[in-house]
Amino acid sequence: MGKEFLESKKCTACSSNDKPLHRNEAEPFLAQLDGWVLEGANALEKTFHFKDFAKPLQLLNAIAFVAEMQGHHPDMELSWGRLFVRLYTHKIKGLHLNDFILAKKIDEICRIAT
């Protein structure tokens, strides 16, 4: 699976019957991301650091826009100089391919914005 795999995907509705990805299934997707970490086997997390309040707020708004378009919504915490993003699929209480797709889209937002 090439690095472009996640870039070419869109989030799709999942079912409560879907099984969460196991860590060994998640790691190839994690390798396609920039600076994201697995929190246990249940969540994907990244903290963005800035030197002001406006930039993390702008990033939060950009992520919210893309997340709404994808129908997949992260947990985000904003503070001065910092934006923390956690992705995990509540419906299945774990990681789904959608989490990695959205993380890749967030990486792309950051690449374009910097």
Contact map, one row per residue, 1 for C-alpha under 8 A:
111010000000000000000000000000000000000000000000000000000000000000000000000000000000000000000000000000000000000000
111110000000000000000000000000000000000000000000000000000000000000000000000000000000000000000000000000000000000000
111111100000000000000000000000010000000000000000000000000000000000000000000000000000000000000000000000000000000000
011111110000000000000000000000000000000000000000000000000000000000000000000000000000000000000000000000000000000000
111111111000000000000000000000000000000000000000000000000000000000000000000000000000000000000000000000000000000000
001111111000000000000000000010010000000000000000000000000000000000000000000000000000000000000000000110010000000000
001111111000000000000000000000000000000000000000000000000000000000000000000000000000000000000000000010011000000000
000111111100000000000000000000000000000000000000000000000000000000000000000000000000000000000000000000000000000000
000011111110000000000000000000000000000000000000000000000000000000000000000000000000000000000000000010000000000000
000000011111000000000000000000000000000000000000000000000000000000000100000000000000000000000000010010000000000000
000000001111100000000000000000000000000000000000000000000000000000000111000000000000000000000000110011000000000000
000000000111110000000000000000000000000000000000000000000000000000000110000000000000000000000000010000000000000000
000000000011111000000000000000000000000000000000000000000000000000000010000000000000000000000000000000000000000000
000000000001111101000000000000000000000000000000000000000000000000000000000000000000000000100000000000000000000000
000000000000111111000000000000000000000000000000000000000000000000000000000000000000000000110000000000000000000000
000000000000011111100000000000000000000000000000000000000000000000000000000000000000000000110000000000000000000000
000000000000001111100000000000000000000000000000000000000000000000000000000000000000000000010000000000000000000000
000000000000011111110000000000000000000000000000000000000000000000000000000000000000000000010000000000000000000000
000000000000000111111000000000000000000000000000000000000000000000000000000000000000000000010001000000000000000000
000000000000000001111100000000000000000001000000000000000000000000000000000000000000000000011111000000000000000000
000000000000000000111110110000000000000010000000000000000000000000000000000000000000000000000111100000000000000000
000000000000000000011111110000000000000010000000000000000000000000000000000000000000000000000010000000000000000000
000000000000000000001111111000000000000010000000000000000000000000000000000000000000000000000000000000000000000000
000000000000000000000111111100000000000000000000000000000000000000000000000000000000000000000000000000000000000000
000000000000000000001111111110000000000000000000000000000000000000000000000000000000000000000000000000000000000000
000000000000000000001111111111000000000000000000000000000000000000000000000000000000000000000010000000000000000000
000000000000000000000011111111100000000000000000000000000000000000000000000000000000000000000000000000000000000000
000000000000000000000001111111110000000000000000000000000000000000000000000000000000000000000000000000000000000000
000001000000000000000000111111111000000000000000000000000000000000000000000000000000000000000000000100000000000000
000000000000000000000000011111111001110000000000000000000000000000000000000000000000000000000000000100000000000000
000000000000000000000000001111111100000000000000000000000000000000000000000000000000000000000000000000000000000000
001001000000000000000000000111111100000000000000000000000000000000000000000000000000000000000000000000010000000000
000000000000000000000000000011111111000000000000000000000000000000000000000000000000000000000000000100110010000000
000000000000000000000000000000111111000000000000000000000000000000000000000000000000000000000000000000000010000000
000000000000000000000000000000001111100000000100000000000000000000000000000000000000000000000000000000000000000000
000000000000000000000000000001001111110000011100000000000000000000000000000000000000000000000000000000100000000000
000000000000000000000000000001000011111000011100000000000000000000000000000000000000000000000000000000000000000000
000000000000000000000000000001000001111111111000000000000000000000000000000000000000000000000000000000000000000000
000000000000000000000000000000000000111111111000000000000000000000000000000000000000000000000000000000000000000000
000000000000000000000000000000000000011111100000000000000000000000000000000000000000000000000000000000000000000000
000000000000000000001110000000000000011111100000000000000000000000000000000000000000000000000110000000000000000000
000000000000000000010000000000000000011111110000000000000000000000000000000000000000000100001110000000000000000000
000000000000000000000000000000000000011111111000000000000000000000000000000000000000011100000110000000000000000000
000000000000000000000000000000000001111001111100000000000000000000000000000000000000011100000010001100000000000000
000000000000000000000000000000000001111000111110000000000000000000000000000000000001111000000000000000000000000000
000000000000000000000000000000000011100000011111000000000000000000000000000000000001110000000000000000000000000000
000000000000000000000000000000000000000000001111100000000000000000000000000000000111100000000000000000000000000000
000000000000000000000000000000000000000000000111110000010000000000000000000000000111000000000000000000000000000000
000000000000000000000000000000000000000000000011111000010000000000000000000000001110000000000000000000000000000000
000000000000000000000000000000000000000000000001111110110000000000000000000000001100000000000000000000000000000000
000000000000000000000000000000000000000000000000111110000000000000000000000000001000000000000000000000000000000000
000000000000000000000000000000000000000000000000011111110000000000000000000000011000000000000000000000000000000000
000000000000000000000000000000000000000000000000011111111000000000000000000000111100000000000000000000000000000000
000000000000000000000000000000000000000000000000000111111100000000000000000000000000000000000000000000000000000000
000000000000000000000000000000000000000000000000010111111110000000000000000000001000000000000000000000000000000000
000000000000000000000000000000000000000000000001110111111111000000000000000001111110000000000000000000000000000000
000000000000000000000000000000000000000000000000000011111111100000000000000001000010000000000000000000000000000000
000000000000000000000000000000000000000000000000000001111111110000000000000000000000000000000000000000000000000000
000000000000000000000000000000000000000000000000000000111111111000000000000000000010000000000000000000000000010000
000000000000000000000000000000000000000000000000000000011111111100000000000101000010000000000000000000000000000000
000000000000000000000000000000000000000000000000000000001111111110000000000000000000000000000000000000000000000000
000000000000000000000000000000000000000000000000000000000111111111000000000000000000000000000000000000000000100000
000000000000000000000000000000000000000000000000000000000011111111100000000000000000000000000000000000000100100000
000000000000000000000000000000000000000000000000000000000001111111110000100000000000000000000000000000000000000000
000000000000000000000000000000000000000000000000000000000000111111111000000000000000000000000000000000000000000000
000000000000000000000000000000000000000000000000000000000000011111111100000000000000000000000000000000001000000000
000000000000000000000000000000000000000000000000000000000000001111111111110000000000000000000000000001000000000000
000000000000000000000000000000000000000000000000000000000000000111111111100000000000000000000000000000000000000000
000000000000000000000000000000000000000000000000000000000000000011111111000000000000000000000000000000000000000000
000000000111000000000000000000000000000000000000000000000000000001111111000000000000000000000000000001000000000000
000000000011100000000000000000000000000000000000000000000000000000111111100000000000000000000000000000000000000000
000000000010000000000000000000000000000000000000000000000000000000111111110000000000000000000000011001000000000000
000000000000000000000000000000000000000000000000000000000000000100110011111000000000001000000000000000000000000000
000000000000000000000000000000000000000000000000000000000000000000100001111100000000111100000000000000000000000000
000000000000000000000000000000000000000000000000000000000000000000000000111110000000111000000000000000000000000000
000000000000000000000000000000000000000000000000000000000001000000000000011111000011110000000000000000000000000000
000000000000000000000000000000000000000000000000000000000000000000000000001111100011100000000000000000000000000000
000000000000000000000000000000000000000000000000000000011001000000000000000111110111000000000000000000000000000000
000000000000000000000000000000000000000000000000000010010000000000000000000011111110000000000000000000000000000000
000000000000000000000000000000000000000000000000000110010000000000000000000001111100000000000000000000000000000000
000000000000000000000000000000000000000000000000111110110000000000000000000000111110000000000000000000000000000000
000000000000000000000000000000000000000000000011110010010000000000000000000001111111000000000000000000000000000000
000000000000000000000000000000000000000000000011100000011011000000000000000111101111100000000000000000000000000000
000000000000000000000000000000000000000000001111000000000000000000000000000111000111110000000000000000000000000000
000000000000000000000000000000000000000000001110000000000000000000000000011110000011111000000000000000000000000000
000000000000000000000000000000000000000000111100000000000000000000000000011100000001111100000000000000000000000000
000000000000000000000000000000000000000000111000000000000000000000000000111000000000111110000010001000100000000000
000000000000000000000000000000000000000001110000000000000000000000000000010000000000011111001111001000000000000000
000000000000000000000000000000000000000000000000000000000000000000000000000000000000001111111111011000000000000000
000000000000000000000000000000000000000000000000000000000000000000000000000000000000000111111100000000000000000000
000000000000011100000000000000000000000000000000000000000000000000000000000000000000000011111000000000000000000000
000000000000001111110000000000000000000000000000000000000000000000000000000000000000000011111110000000000000000000
000000000000000000010000000000000000000001000000000000000000000000000000000000000000000111111110000000000000000000
000000000000000000011000000000000000000011100000000000000000000000000000000000000000000111011111000000000000000000
000000000000000000011100010000000000000011110000000000000000000000000000000000000000001110011111111000000000000000
000000000000000000111000000000000000000000000000000000000000000000000000000000000000000110000111111100000000000000
000000000010000000001000000000000000000000000000000000000000000000000000000000000000000000000011111110000000000000
000000000111000000000000000000000000000000000000000000000000000000000001000000000000000010000011111111000000000000
000000000000000000000000000000000000000000010000000000000000000000000001000000000000001110000011111111100000000000
000001000000000000000000000011001000000000010000000000000000000000000000000000000000000000000001111111110000000000
000001101110000000000000000000000000000000000000000000000000000000000000000000000000000000000000111111111000000000
000000000010000000000000000000000000000000000000000000000000000000100101000000000000000000000000011111111100000000
000000000000000000000000000000001001000000000000000000000000000000000000000000000000001000000000001111111110000000
000001100000000000000000000000011000000000000000000000000000000000000000000000000000000000000000000111111111000000
000000100000000000000000000000000000000000000000000000000000000001000000000000000000000000000000000011111111100000
000000000000000000000000000000000000000000000000000000000000001000000000000000000000000000000000000001111111110000
000000000000000000000000000000001100000000000000000000000000000000000000000000000000000000000000000000111111111000
000000000000000000000000000000000000000000000000000000000000000000000000000000000000000000000000000000011111111100
000000000000000000000000000000000000000000000000000000000000011000000000000000000000000000000000000000001111111110
000000000000000000000000000000000000000000000000000000000010000000000000000000000000000000000000000000000111111111
000000000000000000000000000000000000000000000000000000000000000000000000000000000000000000000000000000000011111111
000000000000000000000000000000000000000000000000000000000000000000000000000000000000000000000000000000000001111111
000000000000000000000000000000000000000000000000000000000000000000000000000000000000000000000000000000000000111111
000000000000000000000000000000000000000000000000000000000000000000000000000000000000000000000000000000000000011111
